[in-house]
Amino acid sequence: MKTQLIMTMGGRGGVGKSIALLAIADFLHCRGQKFLTTDCDTENAGKISCFAHWFEGKTVSLNLRNTADCDRLLSGSAAAGAPFVLADLPSNASGDIAAWWKEVATLETLQELNLAVTAIGVVTPQVGSAESVCEWMDTLGANIQYLVALNRLLKERVESPVQEAFEDWFSVDTTGIPLQTFEIPHLYDEAMEALTRSGELPSKAVKGTELFVLMRSRVKAWIERIHSQLDKLGIFFPDKARQMAEAK
């Protein structure tokens, strides 16, 4: 079985990488796909903002400052016995893994492991977030595929010079490496807070009673917008996307 390792990348904290990975986990769950979770962000271990919060007791922890754990990120994912492994990497990990990655994550090694890798970057209108993703792409190279999210979670769309500059970057591949993009839409703060407290995948939370009915409605609309974009991209199910395109 070929496994797809889906891992976050980026040098800035607080831009929404864990939320982007959570949305992808929910998408895979709703498509009936099995996946395993790995949290490499040891500095935020135990915090409600960490990826493991959503998968309590089911997440493998790795410290990427340890070479053996770096190896386990690839070899453990390849041996997981699941079609997908989701890994949340710490924001400052690029320097820690750069030499290791270039040494071991060659095209030949990934093929021998029967492992595909998708790196998830998140960009906000914040200065520096786009540059951080580009730096990571330069480190990880062209042997993997890239998915970049525009995170509008904390702010509704506001037209401004900063926003326009961001849109220019987001719509143009400045790195020379192919990438795909999607948007994390705005979600009312109280709805996001309620979802986080629940510790449930969004699609599960909207079916329960822990969230107030209006919050459930907001979360449902939010996650469905993300699912719709990921379906169209076909990055996780290329065969299905190809079939849909041929049927048109």
C-alpha positions as a LaTeX table, in Angstrom:
\begin{tabular}{lrrr}
\hline
Residue & $x$ (\AA) & $y$ (\AA) & $z$ (\AA) \\
\hline
Met1 & 0.00 & 0.00 & 0.00 \\
Lys2 & 1.31 & 3.44 & $-0.91$ \\
Thr3 & 1.07 & 5.90 & 1.96 \\
Gln4 & 0.74 & 9.65 & 1.61 \\
Leu5 & 2.47 & 11.64 & 4.36 \\
Ile6 & 0.73 & 15.00 & 4.75 \\
Met7 & 2.84 & 17.35 & 6.86 \\
Thr8 & 2.76 & 21.02 & 7.74 \\
Met9 & 5.54 & 23.48 & 6.92 \\
Gly10 & 6.28 & 27.09 & 7.80 \\
Gly11 & 8.56 & 29.19 & 9.96 \\
Arg12 & 5.93 & 31.28 & 11.72 \\
Gly13 & 3.74 & 30.14 & 14.59 \\
Gly14 & 0.10 & 31.06 & 14.97 \\
Val15 & $-0.75$ & 31.20 & 11.26 \\
Gly16 & $-3.13$ & 28.22 & 11.37 \\
Lys17 & $-1.09$ & 25.19 & 10.31 \\
Ser18 & $-2.74$ & 22.89 & 12.86 \\
Ile19 & $-6.20$ & 24.08 & 11.80 \\
Ala20 & $-5.36$ & 23.49 & 8.13 \\
Leu21 & $-4.25$ & 19.96 & 8.98 \\
Leu22 & $-7.39$ & 19.43 & 11.08 \\
Ala23 & $-9.55$ & 20.46 & 8.11 \\
Ile24 & $-7.72$ & 17.96 & 5.90 \\
Ala25 & $-8.16$ & 15.25 & 8.54 \\
Asp26 & $-11.89$ & 15.99 & 8.60 \\
Phe27 & $-12.01$ & 15.86 & 4.80 \\
Leu28 & $-10.35$ & 12.43 & 4.77 \\
His29 & $-12.64$ & 11.19 & 7.55 \\
Cys30 & $-15.74$ & 12.26 & 5.63 \\
Arg31 & $-14.41$ & 10.48 & 2.54 \\
Gly32 & $-14.12$ & 7.24 & 4.52 \\
Gln33 & $-10.31$ & 7.25 & 4.57 \\
Lys34 & $-8.23$ & 5.85 & 7.42 \\
Phe35 & $-5.34$ & 7.97 & 8.65 \\
Leu36 & $-2.83$ & 8.08 & 11.50 \\
Thr37 & $-1.68$ & 11.25 & 13.26 \\
Thr38 & 1.77 & 12.41 & 14.36 \\
Asp39 & 2.59 & 15.53 & 16.37 \\
Cys40 & 6.17 & 16.76 & 16.08 \\
Asp41 & 5.48 & 20.13 & 17.73 \\
Thr42 & 6.91 & 19.19 & 21.15 \\
Glu43 & 7.07 & 22.82 & 22.32 \\
Asn44 & 3.27 & 23.06 & 22.27 \\
Ala45 & 2.63 & 19.56 & 23.65 \\
Gly46 & $-0.44$ & 19.45 & 25.86 \\
Lys47 & $-1.77$ & 22.83 & 24.74 \\
Ile48 & $-5.29$ & 23.15 & 23.38 \\
Ser49 & $-3.85$ & 24.70 & 20.21 \\
Cys50 & $-1.73$ & 21.66 & 19.33 \\
Phe51 & $-2.77$ & 19.14 & 16.69 \\
Ala52 & $-2.78$ & 16.26 & 19.20 \\
His53 & $-5.61$ & 18.00 & 21.11 \\
Trp54 & $-8.02$ & 16.80 & 18.43 \\
Phe55 & $-6.81$ & 13.20 & 18.59 \\
Glu56 & $-6.17$ & 12.65 & 22.29 \\
Gly57 & $-4.44$ & 9.35 & 22.99 \\
Lys58 & $-4.20$ & 8.49 & 19.29 \\
Thr59 & $-1.23$ & 10.60 & 18.20 \\
Val60 & 2.42 & 9.54 & 17.93 \\
Ser61 & 4.85 & 12.17 & 19.25 \\
Leu62 & 8.22 & 12.76 & 17.56 \\
Asn63 & 11.03 & 15.20 & 18.34 \\
Leu64 & 12.65 & 16.31 & 15.10 \\
Arg65 & 15.78 & 17.46 & 16.92 \\
Asn66 & 16.45 & 13.73 & 17.27 \\
Thr67 & 17.76 & 12.11 & 14.08 \\
Ala68 & 16.14 & 8.77 & 14.91 \\
Asp69 & 12.76 & 10.50 & 15.23 \\
Cys70 & 13.34 & 12.26 & 11.91 \\
Asp71 & 13.89 & 8.84 & 10.34 \\
Arg72 & 10.70 & 7.57 & 12.00 \\
Leu73 & 8.73 & 10.38 & 10.35 \\
Leu74 & 9.42 & 8.73 & 6.99 \\
Ser75 & 9.93 & 5.05 & 7.83 \\
Gly76 & 7.13 & 4.99 & 10.40 \\
Ser77 & 4.73 & 6.63 & 7.97 \\
Ala78 & 5.66 & 4.15 & 5.24 \\
Ala79 & 5.06 & 1.22 & 7.62 \\
Ala80 & 1.87 & 2.65 & 9.13 \\
Gly81 & $-0.48$ & 0.42 & 7.17 \\
Ala82 & $-2.80$ & 3.36 & 6.47 \\
Pro83 & $-3.25$ & 5.30 & 3.23 \\
Phe84 & $-2.58$ & 8.62 & 4.98 \\
Val85 & $-0.40$ & 9.88 & 7.84 \\
Leu86 & $-0.91$ & 13.46 & 9.05 \\
Ala87 & 2.03 & 15.12 & 10.79 \\
Asp88 & 2.15 & 18.56 & 12.40 \\
Leu89 & 5.71 & 19.92 & 12.30 \\
Pro90 & 6.95 & 22.73 & 14.56 \\
Ser91 & 7.32 & 26.17 & 13.04 \\
Asn92 & 11.06 & 26.36 & 13.63 \\
Ala93 & 11.91 & 22.91 & 12.27 \\
Ser94 & 13.35 & 23.90 & 8.89 \\
Gly95 & 16.86 & 24.40 & 10.22 \\
Asp96 & 16.67 & 21.19 & 12.25 \\
Ile97 & 15.69 & 18.96 & 9.35 \\
Ala98 & 17.27 & 20.65 & 6.32 \\
Ala99 & 20.46 & 18.57 & 6.12 \\
Trp100 & 18.67 & 15.36 & 7.13 \\
Trp101 & 15.91 & 15.88 & 4.56 \\
Lys102 & 18.29 & 16.49 & 1.66 \\
Glu103 & 20.29 & 13.41 & 2.66 \\
Val104 & 17.44 & 10.90 & 3.03 \\
Ala105 & 14.30 & 12.23 & 1.31 \\
Thr106 & 15.56 & 11.60 & $-2.20$ \\
Leu107 & 13.21 & 10.57 & $-4.98$ \\
Glu108 & 14.72 & 7.08 & $-4.95$ \\
Thr109 & 14.24 & 6.70 & $-1.18$ \\
Leu110 & 10.62 & 7.86 & $-1.27$ \\
Gln111 & 9.89 & 5.48 & $-4.14$ \\
Glu112 & 11.53 & 2.58 & $-2.31$ \\
Leu113 & 9.50 & 3.37 & 0.81 \\
Asn114 & 6.39 & 3.60 & $-1.39$ \\
Leu115 & 5.76 & 6.96 & 0.25 \\
Ala116 & 4.35 & 10.16 & $-1.26$ \\
Val117 & 4.73 & 13.44 & 0.63 \\
Thr118 & 2.47 & 16.48 & 0.56 \\
Ala119 & 3.62 & 19.58 & 2.45 \\
Ile120 & 0.95 & 21.97 & 3.72 \\
Gly121 & 1.86 & 25.64 & 4.03 \\
Val122 & $-0.35$ & 28.38 & 5.43 \\
Val123 & $-0.16$ & 32.03 & 4.44 \\
Thr124 & $-1.91$ & 34.98 & 6.05 \\
Pro125 & $-1.81$ & 38.69 & 5.17 \\
Gln126 & 0.91 & 38.92 & 7.85 \\
Val127 & 4.25 & 40.16 & 6.59 \\
Gly128 & 6.67 & 37.26 & 6.33 \\
Ser129 & 4.28 & 34.33 & 6.23 \\
Ala130 & 4.57 & 33.86 & 2.46 \\
Glu131 & 8.36 & 34.15 & 2.55 \\
Ser132 & 8.45 & 31.51 & 5.29 \\
Val133 & 6.55 & 29.03 & 3.12 \\
Cys134 & 8.89 & 29.73 & 0.18 \\
Glu135 & 11.92 & 29.08 & 2.39 \\
Trp136 & 10.48 & 25.73 & 3.43 \\
Met137 & 9.78 & 24.81 & $-0.18$ \\
Asp138 & 13.39 & 25.58 & $-0.98$ \\
Thr139 & 14.46 & 23.22 & 1.84 \\
Leu140 & 12.08 & 20.38 & 0.96 \\
Gly141 & 12.68 & 20.55 & $-2.79$ \\
Ala142 & 10.83 & 19.22 & $-5.81$ \\
Asn143 & 10.40 & 15.54 & $-4.87$ \\
Ile144 & 7.11 & 16.21 & $-3.08$ \\
Gln145 & 3.87 & 18.07 & $-3.79$ \\
Tyr146 & 2.71 & 21.29 & $-2.14$ \\
Leu147 & $-0.63$ & 22.62 & $-0.97$ \\
Val148 & $-0.79$ & 26.19 & 0.33 \\
Ala149 & $-3.75$ & 27.58 & 2.28 \\
Leu150 & $-4.78$ & 31.21 & 2.44 \\
Asn151 & $-5.99$ & 31.56 & 6.03 \\
Arg152 & $-8.83$ & 34.05 & 6.38 \\
Leu153 & $-9.96$ & 32.38 & 9.60 \\
Leu154 & $-9.39$ & 35.28 & 11.96 \\
Lys155 & $-10.41$ & 38.13 & 9.68 \\
Glu156 & $-13.18$ & 38.67 & 7.21 \\
Arg157 & $-11.95$ & 39.72 & 3.78 \\
Val158 & $-10.78$ & 43.32 & 3.82 \\
Glu159 & $-9.43$ & 44.94 & 0.68 \\
Ser160 & $-6.18$ & 46.73 & 1.41 \\
Pro161 & $-2.74$ & 47.21 & $-0.16$ \\
Val162 & $-1.44$ & 44.38 & 2.06 \\
Gln163 & $-4.27$ & 42.11 & 0.95 \\
Glu164 & $-3.69$ & 42.93 & $-2.71$ \\
Ala165 & 0.02 & 42.18 & $-2.37$ \\
Phe166 & $-0.85$ & 38.88 & $-0.75$ \\
Glu167 & $-3.26$ & 37.95 & $-3.52$ \\
Asp168 & $-0.51$ & 38.60 & $-6.07$ \\
Trp169 & 1.77 & 36.13 & $-4.29$ \\
Phe170 & $-0.96$ & 33.57 & $-3.73$ \\
Ser171 & $-1.95$ & 33.40 & $-7.39$ \\
Val172 & 1.57 & 33.19 & $-8.81$ \\
Asp173 & 4.11 & 30.41 & $-8.35$ \\
Thr174 & 7.20 & 32.40 & $-7.42$ \\
Thr175 & 9.31 & 29.36 & $-6.51$ \\
Gly176 & 9.31 & 27.46 & $-9.79$ \\
Ile177 & 7.88 & 24.46 & $-7.94$ \\
Pro178 & 4.25 & 23.54 & $-8.80$ \\
Leu179 & 1.78 & 24.05 & $-5.98$ \\
Gln180 & $-1.96$ & 24.02 & $-5.41$ \\
Thr181 & $-3.92$ & 26.38 & $-3.20$ \\
Phe182 & $-7.11$ & 26.53 & $-1.18$ \\
Glu183 & $-8.72$ & 28.95 & 1.24 \\
Ile184 & $-9.59$ & 28.57 & 4.91 \\
Pro185 & $-12.61$ & 30.88 & 5.13 \\
His186 & $-13.47$ & 33.18 & 7.99 \\
Leu187 & $-15.20$ & 31.56 & 10.97 \\
Tyr188 & $-16.90$ & 33.51 & 13.74 \\
Asp189 & $-14.51$ & 33.60 & 16.73 \\
Glu190 & $-16.97$ & 32.07 & 19.21 \\
Ala191 & $-17.71$ & 29.21 & 16.81 \\
Met192 & $-13.99$ & 28.44 & 16.45 \\
Glu193 & $-13.52$ & 28.58 & 20.20 \\
Ala194 & $-16.47$ & 26.24 & 20.78 \\
Leu195 & $-15.16$ & 23.81 & 18.16 \\
Thr196 & $-11.71$ & 23.83 & 19.77 \\
Arg197 & $-13.14$ & 23.18 & 23.23 \\
Ser198 & $-15.07$ & 20.21 & 21.88 \\
Gly199 & $-11.88$ & 18.52 & 20.67 \\
Glu200 & $-13.92$ & 16.85 & 17.93 \\
Leu201 & $-13.47$ & 16.77 & 14.20 \\
Pro202 & $-15.75$ & 19.48 & 12.75 \\
Ser203 & $-17.98$ & 16.96 & 10.96 \\
Lys204 & $-18.49$ & 15.11 & 14.27 \\
Ala205 & $-18.98$ & 18.27 & 16.33 \\
Val206 & $-21.84$ & 19.51 & 14.13 \\
Lys207 & $-23.71$ & 16.25 & 14.73 \\
Gly208 & $-23.47$ & 16.49 & 18.52 \\
Thr209 & $-25.09$ & 18.78 & 21.06 \\
Glu210 & $-22.02$ & 20.34 & 22.67 \\
Leu211 & $-22.10$ & 23.23 & 20.20 \\
Phe212 & $-25.05$ & 25.63 & 20.30 \\
Val213 & $-27.27$ & 25.23 & 17.24 \\
Leu214 & $-26.13$ & 28.48 & 15.57 \\
Met215 & $-22.48$ & 27.56 & 16.18 \\
Arg216 & $-23.09$ & 24.16 & 14.61 \\
Ser217 & $-24.55$ & 25.85 & 11.55 \\
Arg218 & $-21.53$ & 28.14 & 11.20 \\
Val219 & $-19.02$ & 25.31 & 11.63 \\
Lys220 & $-20.90$ & 23.13 & 9.14 \\
Ala221 & $-20.89$ & 25.85 & 6.46 \\
Trp222 & $-17.21$ & 26.57 & 7.14 \\
Ile223 & $-15.98$ & 22.99 & 6.85 \\
Glu224 & $-18.16$ & 22.25 & 3.81 \\
Arg225 & $-16.56$ & 25.17 & 1.96 \\
Ile226 & $-13.13$ & 23.69 & 2.65 \\
His227 & $-14.21$ & 20.17 & 1.65 \\
Ser228 & $-15.60$ & 21.48 & $-1.64$ \\
Gln229 & $-12.28$ & 23.09 & $-2.52$ \\
Leu230 & $-10.27$ & 19.98 & $-1.64$ \\
Asp231 & $-12.61$ & 17.82 & $-3.72$ \\
Lys232 & $-12.00$ & 20.02 & $-6.76$ \\
Leu233 & $-8.23$ & 20.01 & $-6.29$ \\
Gly234 & $-8.04$ & 16.23 & $-6.19$ \\
Ile235 & $-4.61$ & 16.41 & $-4.57$ \\
Phe236 & $-5.33$ & 13.53 & $-2.19$ \\
Phe237 & $-7.32$ & 11.43 & $-4.67$ \\
Pro238 & $-5.78$ & 12.11 & $-8.10$ \\
Asp239 & $-7.43$ & 9.09 & $-9.75$ \\
Lys240 & $-10.88$ & 10.26 & $-8.67$ \\
Ala241 & $-10.17$ & 13.81 & $-9.83$ \\
Arg242 & $-9.03$ & 12.49 & $-13.20$ \\
Gln243 & $-12.21$ & 10.44 & $-13.58$ \\
Met244 & $-14.35$ & 13.48 & $-12.72$ \\
Ala245 & $-12.50$ & 15.59 & $-15.29$ \\
Glu246 & $-12.89$ & 12.93 & $-17.99$ \\
Ala247 & $-16.62$ & 12.60 & $-17.25$ \\
Lys248 & $-17.23$ & 16.30 & $-17.98$ \\
\hline
\end{tabular}
